[in-house]
Amino acid sequence: MFDNKWKVWIESEEWARGKCDINNDNTDVIVEFHNGTRWIASFFTYSNISKLVEKNRRTGEYLRGKYFWSSNMVLVDEISRKRIEEVINYLINEDEFESIFNNCFD
């Protein structure tokens, strides 16, 4: 269903220089295919989940850190462009892209 003709927008690339830690952060990612369809997912590093759980324990969010969820979550070791594109290619080639990314109805 999906081809390899796409472009990707990574939210964290829009942040001020130095605001993104590719090893401990999260970012939204939008993939646009040549036919104009757009798909979104949120990429989190493994270490960022731990950081968020600790924050939630302090703030009381998510039952004081007892659970965490995010729609269309993808866990990765780093949120670099290289890694994100690698994951997208893999998901397309393995026919798993649509299971993880959510279609953006414009």
URDARA-V126871 format. One line per field, one symbol per residue. ss: DSSP state (H for helix, E for strand, L for the rest). phi: phi as a letter, one per 40 degrees, with the letter a starting at -180 (. if undefined). psi: psi as a letter, one per 20 degrees, with the letter a starting at -180 (. if undefined). Layout:
ss: ???
phi: ???
psi: ???
//
This chain:
ss: LLLLLEEEEEHHHHLLLLLLLLLLLEEEEEEEELLLLEEEEEEEEHHHHHHHHHHHHHHLHHHHHLLLLLLLEEEELLLLHHHHHHHHHHHHHLLLHHHHLEEELL
phi: .cbcbabbbbdccccddgcbbccaaaacbbbbcccgcbbbabbbcdcccccccccccccgcfffgcaaaacfcbcbcabcddcccccddcccccfbdccbcbcccc
psi: gqajnrqppoghiirqpiipoiimaqqqpppprhjiqqqqrpppqghhggghggghhgiiqllljirqqpqlppprhqlqgggghggggghghjkighhgqppoo.
//
